[in-house]
Amino acid sequence: MKFGDIVTVDLPRPATGSSREQIGSRPAIIFHADAARLNLSTLVIVPLTSSRSGMHFQGSFLVHPSAANGLSDESVVLVHQIRAIDKKRIKEKLGRLAEEDLEKLRAEIKAILGL
């Protein structure tokens, strides 16, 4: 798995916290530098949702399905829910995010983290 790959992940229900956190099986984008992940058991991901209501959150944007990205539905990239997960939670690779969408993702992550 590499930076920009779209994978299916299994996100657990939190013991406490907001019910707005993404849970269950869903696509996510790997947002972790390839060289930095070699000796770690976790990866940084950005979850996706097919719910268009996610579009009203800062930094969210829409990705259309394509043969290259492997998505079956239009998906909202939930930049505000960036998180680290155990590599064991990755189920399968679906495809790869288009370069123009990777550029949007980089810009939105910088904005939301104040970089």
N, C-alpha and C positions, 0 to 999 in steps of 0.2 A: 504494500500500500504506500502511495506517495502523496505528497502535497497536491491538493486539487482533485484527488480521486473522490468519487461519490460512492459511498458504501451504505449497506444496511446495518444499522446498529440496534441493539436492544438496550433501551434506557430504563433503569429501574424507577419505581415509584419512591420518592423520597420519604424518609421516616417522618420528617417534619418539613415545613416550608410551604411555599405557595403551590396552589393547585394549577398554576399557570406554567409550571415547568413541564417541558416536553418529556413524555414517558412512552414506553412501549417500543415496538419495532417500527423503525422509520428510516428514511434516507438521511444521510449527513455528509458533510464535506470534510475531508481531512485537511486541517489547517495547522500543520506541524511541519517545521523544516525537516527535510529528509535526513540530513546529517545529525540533527539533534535527537532523533528518535531511536537511534541504534541501540542504546543501552538503557532505555526506559521501558517500563511495562505499561505506560499510559500514552495516549495520543490526545491532542487537542482537536476537537471537532466543532463544527457549526451545524446544528440540527435544521432540518427542513420540515415543513408542514404543507399539506394540501389545502388547508383552511385559509381562504383569502383574507379572513379577518386579521391575520398576522401582518398584513401590509400596513396597518396603521402604526406599528411600532417603529421607532427611529432606527434607521439603518437597514430595514428589511427591503428586499427587492425580489422580483419574480423571475424564475428560471423556467423556460419552456422545455418540454420534453423533446429529446432528440435521440437518434441512434447512438451518438457519441456519449451522451451523459447517462443513458440507461433509465431515465425517469419515465414513468408511465403517466404521470399527471403534472400539470403546472404546479410548481412548488415555490413556496415562499421561503427565502433564506432568512433565518432568524438570528441575525448577527448578535443581538443583545443576549442570546442564550449560549454563547461560546462557552465550552467547558472541556475538561479533561475526563477521559473515560479509560478504563482498563482495556487493553488491546483484545482481551477475551470477549468483549461485547460486540466486536465487529463480526458480522455474519457472512457477508459476501460483498464483492466489488460489483457495482452496477455499471460504472463508466467513469468519465472524466468531465469536469466542468470546463466549458469553453473559456478560452483565454480572456475574452472581453468580460465574462462574468467573474473570472478570477481577479481581474483588475478592479471591478466594482467591489468585490469582497475585501480585497486589501484596503481599499480606500475607506470602506465603511468600518472596518475593524480599527483602523487608525483613528477615525473620527470618534467612535464610541469609547475608545480607550484613552483618547486625548494625546495621541502620539504625534 
